[in-house]
Amino acid sequence: MGLALHTTRQDGRATIAARGSIDLHSSDELRARLTELVDAGEREVVVDLTAVDFCDSSGLNVLVRAYKHARAQNATLTVTGAYGRVENVLRTTGLDRFLIGGAATDGSPGR
């Protein structure tokens, strides 16, 4: 299916709504968009995965690197809407502790 990204900005928050699969073939597009937003000065970035049905290790890598990049720029990056296989991968790998929306920005687990 590929990946479609749609960015909206509201109330100081940039939200990227992703649709499709985040994999080796599409993860570079997501990486570029996330980096672009943080480098442009966005301080709160949300990745909405509601319409994502698959995320492999390359997609997880992009999310982790973007999270670290955001923190280095005094910004936040969170994930929302993960369900099914995508949510399971985030929980199994422990990435849900700091990526899922509502997590603390100091790296400690939070909800």
mmCIF file of the C-alpha atoms, coordinates in Angstrom:
data_MODEL
# 
_entry.id   MODEL 
# 
loop_
_atom_site.group_PDB 
_atom_site.id 
_atom_site.type_symbol 
_atom_site.label_atom_id 
_atom_site.label_alt_id 
_atom_site.label_comp_id 
_atom_site.label_asym_id 
_atom_site.label_entity_id 
_atom_site.label_seq_id 
_atom_site.pdbx_PDB_ins_code 
_atom_site.Cartn_x 
_atom_site.Cartn_y 
_atom_site.Cartn_z 
_atom_site.occupancy 
_atom_site.B_iso_or_equiv 
_atom_site.pdbx_formal_charge 
_atom_site.auth_seq_id 
_atom_site.auth_comp_id 
_atom_site.auth_asym_id 
_atom_site.auth_atom_id 
_atom_site.pdbx_PDB_model_num 
ATOM 1   C CA . MET A 1 1   ? 0.000  0.000  0.000  1.00 0.00 ? 1   MET A CA 1 
ATOM 2   C CA . GLY A 1 2   ? 2.836  2.455  0.700  1.00 0.00 ? 2   GLY A CA 1 
ATOM 3   C CA . LEU A 1 3   ? 2.658  5.384  3.057  1.00 0.00 ? 3   LEU A CA 1 
ATOM 4   C CA . ALA A 1 4   ? 0.766  8.670  2.899  1.00 0.00 ? 4   ALA A CA 1 
ATOM 5   C CA . LEU A 1 5   ? 1.553  11.511 5.296  1.00 0.00 ? 5   LEU A CA 1 
ATOM 6   C CA . HIS A 1 6   ? -0.617 14.506 6.091  1.00 0.00 ? 6   HIS A CA 1 
ATOM 7   C CA . THR A 1 7   ? 0.638  17.283 8.377  1.00 0.00 ? 7   THR A CA 1 
ATOM 8   C CA . THR A 1 8   ? -1.601 19.689 10.285 1.00 0.00 ? 8   THR A CA 1 
ATOM 9   C CA . ARG A 1 9   ? -0.727 22.404 12.765 1.00 0.00 ? 9   ARG A CA 1 
ATOM 10  C CA . GLN A 1 10  ? -3.021 23.513 15.566 1.00 0.00 ? 10  GLN A CA 1 
ATOM 11  C CA . ASP A 1 11  ? -2.507 25.085 18.989 1.00 0.00 ? 11  ASP A CA 1 
ATOM 12  C CA . GLY A 1 12  ? 1.291  24.872 18.805 1.00 0.00 ? 12  GLY A CA 1 
ATOM 13  C CA . ARG A 1 13  ? 1.275  21.205 17.820 1.00 0.00 ? 13  ARG A CA 1 
ATOM 14  C CA . ALA A 1 14  ? 2.264  19.654 14.507 1.00 0.00 ? 14  ALA A CA 1 
ATOM 15  C CA . THR A 1 15  ? 0.499  16.357 13.835 1.00 0.00 ? 15  THR A CA 1 
ATOM 16  C CA . ILE A 1 16  ? 1.563  13.948 11.137 1.00 0.00 ? 16  ILE A CA 1 
ATOM 17  C CA . ALA A 1 17  ? -1.247 11.565 10.251 1.00 0.00 ? 17  ALA A CA 1 
ATOM 18  C CA . ALA A 1 18  ? 0.262  8.491  8.603  1.00 0.00 ? 18  ALA A CA 1 
ATOM 19  C CA . ARG A 1 19  ? -1.725 6.046  6.481  1.00 0.00 ? 19  ARG A CA 1 
ATOM 20  C CA . GLY A 1 20  ? -0.509 2.686  5.220  1.00 0.00 ? 20  GLY A CA 1 
ATOM 21  C CA . SER A 1 21  ? 2.645  0.775  6.088  1.00 0.00 ? 21  SER A CA 1 
ATOM 22  C CA . ILE A 1 22  ? 5.866  2.091  7.588  1.00 0.00 ? 22  ILE A CA 1 
ATOM 23  C CA . ASP A 1 23  ? 8.600  -0.174 6.278  1.00 0.00 ? 23  ASP A CA 1 
ATOM 24  C CA . LEU A 1 24  ? 12.006 -0.173 4.607  1.00 0.00 ? 24  LEU A CA 1 
ATOM 25  C CA . HIS A 1 25  ? 10.521 1.366  1.462  1.00 0.00 ? 25  HIS A CA 1 
ATOM 26  C CA . SER A 1 26  ? 8.579  4.177  3.134  1.00 0.00 ? 26  SER A CA 1 
ATOM 27  C CA . SER A 1 27  ? 10.411 4.995  6.354  1.00 0.00 ? 27  SER A CA 1 
ATOM 28  C CA . ASP A 1 28  ? 12.748 7.556  4.734  1.00 0.00 ? 28  ASP A CA 1 
ATOM 29  C CA . GLU A 1 29  ? 9.769  9.730  3.842  1.00 0.00 ? 29  GLU A CA 1 
ATOM 30  C CA . LEU A 1 30  ? 8.584  9.705  7.468  1.00 0.00 ? 30  LEU A CA 1 
ATOM 31  C CA . ARG A 1 31  ? 12.121 10.382 8.730  1.00 0.00 ? 31  ARG A CA 1 
ATOM 32  C CA . ALA A 1 32  ? 12.481 13.371 6.412  1.00 0.00 ? 32  ALA A CA 1 
ATOM 33  C CA . ARG A 1 33  ? 9.114  14.849 7.442  1.00 0.00 ? 33  ARG A CA 1 
ATOM 34  C CA . LEU A 1 34  ? 9.804  14.454 11.169 1.00 0.00 ? 34  LEU A CA 1 
ATOM 35  C CA . THR A 1 35  ? 13.293 15.941 10.877 1.00 0.00 ? 35  THR A CA 1 
ATOM 36  C CA . GLU A 1 36  ? 11.949 18.824 8.808  1.00 0.00 ? 36  GLU A CA 1 
ATOM 37  C CA . LEU A 1 37  ? 9.317  19.695 11.413 1.00 0.00 ? 37  LEU A CA 1 
ATOM 38  C CA . VAL A 1 38  ? 11.715 19.626 14.362 1.00 0.00 ? 38  VAL A CA 1 
ATOM 39  C CA . ASP A 1 39  ? 14.409 21.540 12.470 1.00 0.00 ? 39  ASP A CA 1 
ATOM 40  C CA . ALA A 1 40  ? 11.804 24.159 11.507 1.00 0.00 ? 40  ALA A CA 1 
ATOM 41  C CA . GLY A 1 41  ? 11.224 24.857 15.202 1.00 0.00 ? 41  GLY A CA 1 
ATOM 42  C CA . GLU A 1 42  ? 8.136  22.788 15.974 1.00 0.00 ? 42  GLU A CA 1 
ATOM 43  C CA . ARG A 1 43  ? 8.229  22.091 19.721 1.00 0.00 ? 43  ARG A CA 1 
ATOM 44  C CA . GLU A 1 44  ? 5.455  19.477 19.892 1.00 0.00 ? 44  GLU A CA 1 
ATOM 45  C CA . VAL A 1 45  ? 5.223  16.829 17.200 1.00 0.00 ? 45  VAL A CA 1 
ATOM 46  C CA . VAL A 1 46  ? 2.624  14.056 17.249 1.00 0.00 ? 46  VAL A CA 1 
ATOM 47  C CA . VAL A 1 47  ? 2.678  11.050 14.926 1.00 0.00 ? 47  VAL A CA 1 
ATOM 48  C CA . ASP A 1 48  ? -0.849 9.707  14.500 1.00 0.00 ? 48  ASP A CA 1 
ATOM 49  C CA . LEU A 1 49  ? -0.678 6.008  13.619 1.00 0.00 ? 49  LEU A CA 1 
ATOM 50  C CA . THR A 1 50  ? -4.438 5.367  13.626 1.00 0.00 ? 50  THR A CA 1 
ATOM 51  C CA . ALA A 1 51  ? -4.402 4.446  9.924  1.00 0.00 ? 51  ALA A CA 1 
ATOM 52  C CA . VAL A 1 52  ? -1.085 2.535  9.986  1.00 0.00 ? 52  VAL A CA 1 
ATOM 53  C CA . ASP A 1 53  ? -1.482 -1.222 9.666  1.00 0.00 ? 53  ASP A CA 1 
ATOM 54  C CA . PHE A 1 54  ? 2.193  -2.253 9.719  1.00 0.00 ? 54  PHE A CA 1 
ATOM 55  C CA . CYS A 1 55  ? 5.481  -0.940 11.114 1.00 0.00 ? 55  CYS A CA 1 
ATOM 56  C CA . ASP A 1 56  ? 8.738  -2.870 10.773 1.00 0.00 ? 56  ASP A CA 1 
ATOM 57  C CA . SER A 1 57  ? 12.122 -2.301 12.419 1.00 0.00 ? 57  SER A CA 1 
ATOM 58  C CA . SER A 1 58  ? 13.060 0.471  9.996  1.00 0.00 ? 58  SER A CA 1 
ATOM 59  C CA . GLY A 1 59  ? 9.904  2.344  11.003 1.00 0.00 ? 59  GLY A CA 1 
ATOM 60  C CA . LEU A 1 60  ? 10.666 1.841  14.692 1.00 0.00 ? 60  LEU A CA 1 
ATOM 61  C CA . ASN A 1 61  ? 14.194 3.109  14.065 1.00 0.00 ? 61  ASN A CA 1 
ATOM 62  C CA . VAL A 1 62  ? 12.811 6.284  12.463 1.00 0.00 ? 62  VAL A CA 1 
ATOM 63  C CA . LEU A 1 63  ? 10.506 6.904  15.425 1.00 0.00 ? 63  LEU A CA 1 
ATOM 64  C CA . VAL A 1 64  ? 13.294 6.394  17.979 1.00 0.00 ? 64  VAL A CA 1 
ATOM 65  C CA . ARG A 1 65  ? 15.759 8.606  16.103 1.00 0.00 ? 65  ARG A CA 1 
ATOM 66  C CA . ALA A 1 66  ? 13.122 11.309 15.638 1.00 0.00 ? 66  ALA A CA 1 
ATOM 67  C CA . TYR A 1 67  ? 12.287 11.134 19.352 1.00 0.00 ? 67  TYR A CA 1 
ATOM 68  C CA . LYS A 1 68  ? 15.969 11.600 20.242 1.00 0.00 ? 68  LYS A CA 1 
ATOM 69  C CA . HIS A 1 69  ? 16.377 14.407 17.708 1.00 0.00 ? 69  HIS A CA 1 
ATOM 70  C CA . ALA A 1 70  ? 13.332 16.197 19.112 1.00 0.00 ? 70  ALA A CA 1 
ATOM 71  C CA . ARG A 1 71  ? 14.655 15.909 22.663 1.00 0.00 ? 71  ARG A CA 1 
ATOM 72  C CA . ALA A 1 72  ? 18.031 17.308 21.565 1.00 0.00 ? 72  ALA A CA 1 
ATOM 73  C CA . GLN A 1 73  ? 16.147 20.340 20.171 1.00 0.00 ? 73  GLN A CA 1 
ATOM 74  C CA . ASN A 1 74  ? 14.062 20.785 23.372 1.00 0.00 ? 74  ASN A CA 1 
ATOM 75  C CA . ALA A 1 75  ? 10.984 19.488 21.593 1.00 0.00 ? 75  ALA A CA 1 
ATOM 76  C CA . THR A 1 76  ? 8.687  16.526 22.163 1.00 0.00 ? 76  THR A CA 1 
ATOM 77  C CA . LEU A 1 77  ? 7.666  13.743 19.845 1.00 0.00 ? 77  LEU A CA 1 
ATOM 78  C CA . THR A 1 78  ? 4.875  11.365 20.748 1.00 0.00 ? 78  THR A CA 1 
ATOM 79  C CA . VAL A 1 79  ? 2.898  8.669  19.009 1.00 0.00 ? 79  VAL A CA 1 
ATOM 80  C CA . THR A 1 80  ? -0.858 8.313  19.199 1.00 0.00 ? 80  THR A CA 1 
ATOM 81  C CA . GLY A 1 81  ? -3.448 6.000  17.683 1.00 0.00 ? 81  GLY A CA 1 
ATOM 82  C CA . ALA A 1 82  ? -1.326 2.844  17.542 1.00 0.00 ? 82  ALA A CA 1 
ATOM 83  C CA . TYR A 1 83  ? -3.471 -0.295 17.616 1.00 0.00 ? 83  TYR A CA 1 
ATOM 84  C CA . GLY A 1 84  ? -3.287 -3.964 16.686 1.00 0.00 ? 84  GLY A CA 1 
ATOM 85  C CA . ARG A 1 85  ? 0.051  -5.135 15.311 1.00 0.00 ? 85  ARG A CA 1 
ATOM 86  C CA . VAL A 1 86  ? 1.615  -1.682 15.519 1.00 0.00 ? 86  VAL A CA 1 
ATOM 87  C CA . GLU A 1 87  ? 0.663  -1.232 19.174 1.00 0.00 ? 87  GLU A CA 1 
ATOM 88  C CA . ASN A 1 88  ? 1.868  -4.762 19.912 1.00 0.00 ? 88  ASN A CA 1 
ATOM 89  C CA . VAL A 1 89  ? 5.287  -4.042 18.375 1.00 0.00 ? 89  VAL A CA 1 
ATOM 90  C CA . LEU A 1 90  ? 5.632  -0.827 20.383 1.00 0.00 ? 90  LEU A CA 1 
ATOM 91  C CA . ARG A 1 91  ? 4.710  -2.604 23.616 1.00 0.00 ? 91  ARG A CA 1 
ATOM 92  C CA . THR A 1 92  ? 6.828  -5.709 22.946 1.00 0.00 ? 92  THR A CA 1 
ATOM 93  C CA . THR A 1 93  ? 9.911  -3.577 22.277 1.00 0.00 ? 93  THR A CA 1 
ATOM 94  C CA . GLY A 1 94  ? 9.231  -1.299 25.255 1.00 0.00 ? 94  GLY A CA 1 
ATOM 95  C CA . LEU A 1 95  ? 9.070  1.766  23.008 1.00 0.00 ? 95  LEU A CA 1 
ATOM 96  C CA . ASP A 1 96  ? 5.552  2.515  24.222 1.00 0.00 ? 96  ASP A CA 1 
ATOM 97  C CA . ARG A 1 97  ? 7.072  3.745  27.501 1.00 0.00 ? 97  ARG A CA 1 
ATOM 98  C CA . PHE A 1 98  ? 8.396  6.895  25.885 1.00 0.00 ? 98  PHE A CA 1 
ATOM 99  C CA . LEU A 1 99  ? 6.733  7.145  22.459 1.00 0.00 ? 99  LEU A CA 1 
ATOM 100 C CA . ILE A 1 100 ? 3.040  6.727  23.246 1.00 0.00 ? 100 ILE A CA 1 
ATOM 101 C CA . GLY A 1 101 ? 1.322  10.077 23.831 1.00 0.00 ? 101 GLY A CA 1 
ATOM 102 C CA . GLY A 1 102 ? 1.436  11.355 27.395 1.00 0.00 ? 102 GLY A CA 1 
ATOM 103 C CA . ALA A 1 103 ? 4.931  10.048 28.123 1.00 0.00 ? 103 ALA A CA 1 
ATOM 104 C CA . ALA A 1 104 ? 7.183  12.270 30.187 1.00 0.00 ? 104 ALA A CA 1 
ATOM 105 C CA . THR A 1 105 ? 9.756  14.344 28.282 1.00 0.00 ? 105 THR A CA 1 
ATOM 106 C CA . ASP A 1 106 ? 12.564 13.473 30.698 1.00 0.00 ? 106 ASP A CA 1 
ATOM 107 C CA . GLY A 1 107 ? 12.638 9.902  29.383 1.00 0.00 ? 107 GLY A CA 1 
ATOM 108 C CA . SER A 1 108 ? 10.943 8.368  32.398 1.00 0.00 ? 108 SER A CA 1 
ATOM 109 C CA . PRO A 1 109 ? 7.857  6.250  31.862 1.00 0.00 ? 109 PRO A CA 1 
ATOM 110 C CA . GLY A 1 110 ? 4.639  8.183  32.123 1.00 0.00 ? 110 GLY A CA 1 
ATOM 111 C CA . ARG A 1 111 ? 0.988  8.177  31.113 1.00 0.00 ? 111 ARG A CA 1 
# 
